[in-house]
Amino acid sequence: MIKRIHVRYRLRVDADTDHEKIQRAYEHHPARCPVYRSIHPQIACTTELELVDD
């Protein structure tokens, strides 16, 4: 039985990338993700975002 899922987003970005836009998209993603919406709250879902400069 799956009780929890942790998703790690690791994005390689250019130096001139707008990190605020990426952060906003990351924060709004769960509400728009059909997979997340179908399994939450039965399965605890956590995420983390790592931005790596290219």
PDB file of N, CA, C and O in Angstrom:
ATOM      1  N   MET A   1       0.838  -1.170   0.000  1.00  0.00           N
ATOM      2  CA  MET A   1       0.000   0.000   0.000  1.00  0.00           C
ATOM      3  C   MET A   1       0.893   1.247   0.000  1.00  0.00           C
ATOM      4  O   MET A   1       1.822   1.349   0.801  1.00  0.00           O
ATOM      5  N   ILE A   2       0.617   2.163  -0.873  1.00  0.00           N
ATOM      6  CA  ILE A   2       1.379   3.416  -0.941  1.00  0.00           C
ATOM      7  C   ILE A   2       0.764   4.404   0.048  1.00  0.00           C
ATOM      8  O   ILE A   2      -0.434   4.681   0.004  1.00  0.00           O
ATOM      9  N   LYS A   3       1.594   4.924   0.932  1.00  0.00           N
ATOM     10  CA  LYS A   3       1.120   5.873   1.939  1.00  0.00           C
ATOM     11  C   LYS A   3       1.571   7.291   1.656  1.00  0.00           C
ATOM     12  O   LYS A   3       0.887   8.250   2.015  1.00  0.00           O
ATOM     13  N   ARG A   4       2.735   7.428   1.005  1.00  0.00           N
ATOM     14  CA  ARG A   4       3.227   8.760   0.703  1.00  0.00           C
ATOM     15  C   ARG A   4       4.113   8.745  -0.535  1.00  0.00           C
ATOM     16  O   ARG A   4       4.725   7.734  -0.880  1.00  0.00           O
ATOM     17  N   ILE A   5       4.160   9.895  -1.187  1.00  0.00           N
ATOM     18  CA  ILE A   5       4.973  10.076  -2.385  1.00  0.00           C
ATOM     19  C   ILE A   5       5.738  11.382  -2.228  1.00  0.00           C
ATOM     20  O   ILE A   5       5.179  12.400  -1.821  1.00  0.00           O
ATOM     21  N   HIS A   6       7.025  11.335  -2.556  1.00  0.00           N
ATOM     22  CA  HIS A   6       7.825  12.559  -2.553  1.00  0.00           C
ATOM     23  C   HIS A   6       8.391  12.745  -3.959  1.00  0.00           C
ATOM     24  O   HIS A   6       9.015  11.840  -4.512  1.00  0.00           O
ATOM     25  N   VAL A   7       8.165  13.926  -4.527  1.00  0.00           N
ATOM     26  CA  VAL A   7       8.629  14.228  -5.877  1.00  0.00           C
ATOM     27  C   VAL A   7       9.683  15.327  -5.781  1.00  0.00           C
ATOM     28  O   VAL A   7       9.478  16.358  -5.140  1.00  0.00           O
ATOM     29  N   ARG A   8      10.824  15.076  -6.441  1.00  0.00           N
ATOM     30  CA  ARG A   8      11.890  16.074  -6.471  1.00  0.00           C
ATOM     31  C   ARG A   8      12.002  16.612  -7.888  1.00  0.00           C
ATOM     32  O   ARG A   8      12.259  15.861  -8.828  1.00  0.00           O
ATOM     33  N   TYR A   9      11.806  17.916  -8.033  1.00  0.00           N
ATOM     34  CA  TYR A   9      11.989  18.586  -9.314  1.00  0.00           C
ATOM     35  C   TYR A   9      13.385  19.177  -9.313  1.00  0.00           C
ATOM     36  O   TYR A   9      13.710  20.017  -8.474  1.00  0.00           O
ATOM     37  N   ARG A  10      14.210  18.738 -10.252  1.00  0.00           N
ATOM     38  CA  ARG A  10      15.564  19.274 -10.388  1.00  0.00           C
ATOM     39  C   ARG A  10      15.650  19.877 -11.778  1.00  0.00           C
ATOM     40  O   ARG A  10      15.707  19.163 -12.779  1.00  0.00           O
ATOM     41  N   LEU A  11      15.657  21.212 -11.825  1.00  0.00           N
ATOM     42  CA  LEU A  11      15.631  21.909 -13.103  1.00  0.00           C
ATOM     43  C   LEU A  11      16.959  22.589 -13.378  1.00  0.00           C
ATOM     44  O   LEU A  11      17.483  23.317 -12.535  1.00  0.00           O
ATOM     45  N   ARG A  12      17.488  22.349 -14.544  1.00  0.00           N
ATOM     46  CA  ARG A  12      18.700  23.041 -14.980  1.00  0.00           C
ATOM     47  C   ARG A  12      18.257  24.324 -15.680  1.00  0.00           C
ATOM     48  O   ARG A  12      17.492  24.277 -16.644  1.00  0.00           O
ATOM     49  N   VAL A  13      18.734  25.460 -15.199  1.00  0.00           N
ATOM     50  CA  VAL A  13      18.284  26.752 -15.717  1.00  0.00           C
ATOM     51  C   VAL A  13      19.476  27.601 -16.140  1.00  0.00           C
ATOM     52  O   VAL A  13      20.590  27.425 -15.648  1.00  0.00           O
ATOM     53  N   ASP A  14      19.218  28.521 -17.058  1.00  0.00           N
ATOM     54  CA  ASP A  14      20.232  29.489 -17.472  1.00  0.00           C
ATOM     55  C   ASP A  14      20.368  30.560 -16.395  1.00  0.00           C
ATOM     56  O   ASP A  14      19.484  30.726 -15.554  1.00  0.00           O
ATOM     57  N   ALA A  15      21.466  31.273 -16.432  1.00  0.00           N
ATOM     58  CA  ALA A  15      21.734  32.308 -15.432  1.00  0.00           C
ATOM     59  C   ALA A  15      20.698  33.431 -15.469  1.00  0.00           C
ATOM     60  O   ALA A  15      20.409  34.041 -14.439  1.00  0.00           O
ATOM     61  N   ASP A  16      20.142  33.705 -16.638  1.00  0.00           N
ATOM     62  CA  ASP A  16      19.174  34.799 -16.751  1.00  0.00           C
ATOM     63  C   ASP A  16      17.713  34.349 -16.561  1.00  0.00           C
ATOM     64  O   ASP A  16      16.791  35.118 -16.831  1.00  0.00           O
ATOM     65  N   THR A  17      17.509  33.147 -16.113  1.00  0.00           N
ATOM     66  CA  THR A  17      16.159  32.631 -15.903  1.00  0.00           C
ATOM     67  C   THR A  17      15.500  33.335 -14.732  1.00  0.00           C
ATOM     68  O   THR A  17      16.140  33.589 -13.712  1.00  0.00           O
ATOM     69  N   ASP A  18      14.221  33.651 -14.877  1.00  0.00           N
ATOM     70  CA  ASP A  18      13.456  34.298 -13.810  1.00  0.00           C
ATOM     71  C   ASP A  18      13.022  33.243 -12.790  1.00  0.00           C
ATOM     72  O   ASP A  18      12.058  32.511 -13.011  1.00  0.00           O
ATOM     73  N   HIS A  19      13.738  33.179 -11.688  1.00  0.00           N
ATOM     74  CA  HIS A  19      13.460  32.172 -10.664  1.00  0.00           C
ATOM     75  C   HIS A  19      12.102  32.377 -10.007  1.00  0.00           C
ATOM     76  O   HIS A  19      11.480  31.410  -9.568  1.00  0.00           O
ATOM     77  N   GLU A  20      11.635  33.610  -9.931  1.00  0.00           N
ATOM     78  CA  GLU A  20      10.315  33.877  -9.338  1.00  0.00           C
ATOM     79  C   GLU A  20       9.202  33.241 -10.162  1.00  0.00           C
ATOM     80  O   GLU A  20       8.241  32.724  -9.592  1.00  0.00           O
ATOM     81  N   LYS A  21       9.305  33.264 -11.464  1.00  0.00           N
ATOM     82  CA  LYS A  21       8.288  32.636 -12.322  1.00  0.00           C
ATOM     83  C   LYS A  21       8.285  31.121 -12.133  1.00  0.00           C
ATOM     84  O   LYS A  21       7.228  30.493 -12.076  1.00  0.00           O
ATOM     85  N   ILE A  22       9.471  30.548 -12.037  1.00  0.00           N
ATOM     86  CA  ILE A  22       9.555  29.106 -11.801  1.00  0.00           C
ATOM     87  C   ILE A  22       8.936  28.754 -10.462  1.00  0.00           C
ATOM     88  O   ILE A  22       8.210  27.766 -10.355  1.00  0.00           O
ATOM     89  N   GLN A  23       9.214  29.547  -9.440  1.00  0.00           N
ATOM     90  CA  GLN A  23       8.665  29.295  -8.107  1.00  0.00           C
ATOM     91  C   GLN A  23       7.137  29.380  -8.118  1.00  0.00           C
ATOM     92  O   GLN A  23       6.468  28.555  -7.497  1.00  0.00           O
ATOM     93  N   ARG A  24       6.587  30.366  -8.815  1.00  0.00           N
ATOM     94  CA  ARG A  24       5.124  30.494  -8.898  1.00  0.00           C
ATOM     95  C   ARG A  24       4.510  29.287  -9.587  1.00  0.00           C
ATOM     96  O   ARG A  24       3.500  28.757  -9.124  1.00  0.00           O
ATOM     97  N   ALA A  25       5.109  28.846 -10.692  1.00  0.00           N
ATOM     98  CA  ALA A  25       4.596  27.667 -11.401  1.00  0.00           C
ATOM     99  C   ALA A  25       4.670  26.438 -10.507  1.00  0.00           C
ATOM    100  O   ALA A  25       3.738  25.636 -10.470  1.00  0.00           O
ATOM    101  N   TYR A  26       5.758  26.294  -9.800  1.00  0.00           N
ATOM    102  CA  TYR A  26       5.936  25.160  -8.877  1.00  0.00           C
ATOM    103  C   TYR A  26       4.863  25.166  -7.782  1.00  0.00           C
ATOM    104  O   TYR A  26       4.318  24.115  -7.443  1.00  0.00           O
ATOM    105  N   GLU A  27       4.564  26.329  -7.237  1.00  0.00           N
ATOM    106  CA  GLU A  27       3.566  26.428  -6.174  1.00  0.00           C
ATOM    107  C   GLU A  27       2.157  26.139  -6.676  1.00  0.00           C
ATOM    108  O   GLU A  27       1.334  25.615  -5.926  1.00  0.00           O
ATOM    109  N   HIS A  28       1.866  26.468  -7.923  1.00  0.00           N
ATOM    110  CA  HIS A  28       0.521  26.268  -8.471  1.00  0.00           C
ATOM    111  C   HIS A  28       0.335  24.898  -9.121  1.00  0.00           C
ATOM    112  O   HIS A  28      -0.792  24.514  -9.436  1.00  0.00           O
ATOM    113  N   HIS A  29       1.403  24.173  -9.320  1.00  0.00           N
ATOM    114  CA  HIS A  29       1.338  22.905 -10.041  1.00  0.00           C
ATOM    115  C   HIS A  29       0.381  21.877  -9.432  1.00  0.00           C
ATOM    116  O   HIS A  29      -0.422  21.310 -10.172  1.00  0.00           O
ATOM    117  N   PRO A  30       0.425  21.605  -8.115  1.00  0.00           N
ATOM    118  CA  PRO A  30      -0.454  20.550  -7.578  1.00  0.00           C
ATOM    119  C   PRO A  30      -1.945  20.759  -7.872  1.00  0.00           C
ATOM    120  O   PRO A  30      -2.658  19.805  -8.181  1.00  0.00           O
ATOM    121  N   ALA A  31      -2.400  21.979  -7.777  1.00  0.00           N
ATOM    122  CA  ALA A  31      -3.823  22.251  -8.006  1.00  0.00           C
ATOM    123  C   ALA A  31      -4.245  21.959  -9.441  1.00  0.00           C
ATOM    124  O   ALA A  31      -5.424  21.716  -9.701  1.00  0.00           O
ATOM    125  N   ARG A  32      -3.307  21.978 -10.363  1.00  0.00           N
ATOM    126  CA  ARG A  32      -3.618  21.746 -11.775  1.00  0.00           C
ATOM    127  C   ARG A  32      -3.198  20.365 -12.275  1.00  0.00           C
ATOM    128  O   ARG A  32      -3.454  20.023 -13.430  1.00  0.00           O
ATOM    129  N   CYS A  33      -2.561  19.577 -11.427  1.00  0.00           N
ATOM    130  CA  CYS A  33      -2.064  18.266 -11.834  1.00  0.00           C
ATOM    131  C   CYS A  33      -3.137  17.193 -11.612  1.00  0.00           C
ATOM    132  O   CYS A  33      -3.543  16.968 -10.472  1.00  0.00           O
ATOM    133  N   PRO A  34      -3.602  16.531 -12.671  1.00  0.00           N
ATOM    134  CA  PRO A  34      -4.656  15.536 -12.512  1.00  0.00           C
ATOM    135  C   PRO A  34      -4.241  14.338 -11.647  1.00  0.00           C
ATOM    136  O   PRO A  34      -5.067  13.773 -10.930  1.00  0.00           O
ATOM    137  N   VAL A  35      -2.980  13.958 -11.715  1.00  0.00           N
ATOM    138  CA  VAL A  35      -2.521  12.835 -10.886  1.00  0.00           C
ATOM    139  C   VAL A  35      -2.570  13.221  -9.417  1.00  0.00           C
ATOM    140  O   VAL A  35      -3.090  12.469  -8.592  1.00  0.00           O
ATOM    141  N   TYR A  36      -2.036  14.377  -9.090  1.00  0.00           N
ATOM    142  CA  TYR A  36      -2.063  14.847  -7.703  1.00  0.00           C
ATOM    143  C   TYR A  36      -3.506  14.934  -7.194  1.00  0.00           C
ATOM    144  O   TYR A  36      -3.813  14.481  -6.091  1.00  0.00           O
ATOM    145  N   ARG A  37      -4.369  15.512  -7.997  1.00  0.00           N
ATOM    146  CA  ARG A  37      -5.760  15.690  -7.567  1.00  0.00           C
ATOM    147  C   ARG A  37      -6.481  14.367  -7.377  1.00  0.00           C
ATOM    148  O   ARG A  37      -7.400  14.281  -6.563  1.00  0.00           O
ATOM    149  N   SER A  38      -6.086  13.336  -8.112  1.00  0.00           N
ATOM    150  CA  SER A  38      -6.779  12.059  -7.982  1.00  0.00           C
ATOM    151  C   SER A  38      -6.300  11.243  -6.780  1.00  0.00           C
ATOM    152  O   SER A  38      -7.053  10.414  -6.270  1.00  0.00           O
ATOM    153  N   ILE A  39      -5.074  11.458  -6.319  1.00  0.00           N
ATOM    154  CA  ILE A  39      -4.569  10.651  -5.195  1.00  0.00           C
ATOM    155  C   ILE A  39      -4.543  11.387  -3.867  1.00  0.00           C
ATOM    156  O   ILE A  39      -4.482  10.754  -2.813  1.00  0.00           O
ATOM    157  N   HIS A  40      -4.587  12.706  -3.899  1.00  0.00           N
ATOM    158  CA  HIS A  40      -4.559  13.491  -2.663  1.00  0.00           C
ATOM    159  C   HIS A  40      -5.987  13.676  -2.170  1.00  0.00           C
ATOM    160  O   HIS A  40      -6.838  13.960  -3.013  1.00  0.00           O
ATOM    161  N   PRO A  41      -6.321  13.552  -0.962  1.00  0.00           N
ATOM    162  CA  PRO A  41      -5.515  13.411   0.251  1.00  0.00           C
ATOM    163  C   PRO A  41      -5.319  11.968   0.718  1.00  0.00           C
ATOM    164  O   PRO A  41      -4.770  11.758   1.799  1.00  0.00           O
ATOM    165  N   GLN A  42      -5.742  10.975  -0.049  1.00  0.00           N
ATOM    166  CA  GLN A  42      -5.570   9.588   0.383  1.00  0.00           C
ATOM    167  C   GLN A  42      -4.100   9.210   0.523  1.00  0.00           C
ATOM    168  O   GLN A  42      -3.742   8.410   1.388  1.00  0.00           O
ATOM    169  N   ILE A  43      -3.249   9.783  -0.328  1.00  0.00           N
ATOM    170  CA  ILE A  43      -1.809   9.540  -0.270  1.00  0.00           C
ATOM    171  C   ILE A  43      -1.133  10.884  -0.018  1.00  0.00           C
ATOM    172  O   ILE A  43      -1.367  11.850  -0.744  1.00  0.00           O
ATOM    173  N   ALA A  44      -0.299  10.940   1.009  1.00  0.00           N
ATOM    174  CA  ALA A  44       0.415  12.175   1.326  1.00  0.00           C
ATOM    175  C   ALA A  44       1.450  12.457   0.243  1.00  0.00           C
ATOM    176  O   ALA A  44       2.282  11.604  -0.065  1.00  0.00           O
ATOM    177  N   CYS A  45       1.397  13.652  -0.332  1.00  0.00           N
ATOM    178  CA  CYS A  45       2.311  14.025  -1.403  1.00  0.00           C
ATOM    179  C   CYS A  45       3.132  15.235  -0.975  1.00  0.00           C
ATOM    180  O   CYS A  45       2.588  16.244  -0.526  1.00  0.00           O
ATOM    181  N   THR A  46       4.443  15.117  -1.120  1.00  0.00           N
ATOM    182  CA  THR A  46       5.324  16.237  -0.838  1.00  0.00           C
ATOM    183  C   THR A  46       6.217  16.453  -2.046  1.00  0.00           C
ATOM    184  O   THR A  46       6.447  15.535  -2.833  1.00  0.00           O
ATOM    185  N   THR A  47       6.716  17.668  -2.187  1.00  0.00           N
ATOM    186  CA  THR A  47       7.588  17.995  -3.312  1.00  0.00           C
ATOM    187  C   THR A  47       8.722  18.890  -2.840  1.00  0.00           C
ATOM    188  O   THR A  47       8.651  19.513  -1.781  1.00  0.00           O
ATOM    189  N   GLU A  48       9.763  18.937  -3.649  1.00  0.00           N
ATOM    190  CA  GLU A  48      10.833  19.898  -3.440  1.00  0.00           C
ATOM    191  C   GLU A  48      11.351  20.339  -4.791  1.00  0.00           C
ATOM    192  O   GLU A  48      11.294  19.593  -5.768  1.00  0.00           O
ATOM    193  N   LEU A  49      11.852  21.547  -4.837  1.00  0.00           N
ATOM    194  CA  LEU A  49      12.345  22.133  -6.083  1.00  0.00           C
ATOM    195  C   LEU A  49      13.801  22.510  -5.913  1.00  0.00           C
ATOM    196  O   LEU A  49      14.172  23.186  -4.954  1.00  0.00           O
ATOM    197  N   GLU A  50      14.628  22.066  -6.854  1.00  0.00           N
ATOM    198  CA  GLU A  50      16.047  22.427  -6.858  1.00  0.00           C
ATOM    199  C   GLU A  50      16.362  23.026  -8.219  1.00  0.00           C
ATOM    200  O   GLU A  50      16.133  22.391  -9.248  1.00  0.00           O
ATOM    201  N   LEU A  51      16.881  24.232  -8.228  1.00  0.00           N
ATOM    202  CA  LEU A  51      17.287  24.886  -9.467  1.00  0.00           C
ATOM    203  C   LEU A  51      18.802  24.813  -9.576  1.00  0.00           C
ATOM    204  O   LEU A  51      19.525  25.229  -8.671  1.00  0.00           O
ATOM    205  N   VAL A  52      19.265  24.284 -10.687  1.00  0.00           N
ATOM    206  CA  VAL A  52      20.697  24.106 -10.902  1.00  0.00           C
ATOM    207  C   VAL A  52      21.109  25.016 -12.051  1.00  0.00           C
ATOM    208  O   VAL A  52      20.564  24.916 -13.151  1.00  0.00           O
ATOM    209  N   ASP A  53      22.066  25.899 -11.802  1.00  0.00           N
ATOM    210  CA  ASP A  53      22.551  26.778 -12.858  1.00  0.00           C
ATOM    211  C   ASP A  53      23.322  25.983 -13.888  1.00  0.00           C
ATOM    212  O   ASP A  53      24.150  25.135 -13.559  1.00  0.00           O
ATOM    213  N   ASP A  54      23.029  26.280 -15.146  1.00  0.00           N
ATOM    214  CA  ASP A  54      23.677  25.561 -16.255  1.00  0.00           C
ATOM    215  C   ASP A  54      24.997  26.190 -16.615  1.00  0.00           C
ATOM    216  O   ASP A  54      25.679  25.717 -17.525  1.00  0.00           O
TER     217      ASP A  54
END
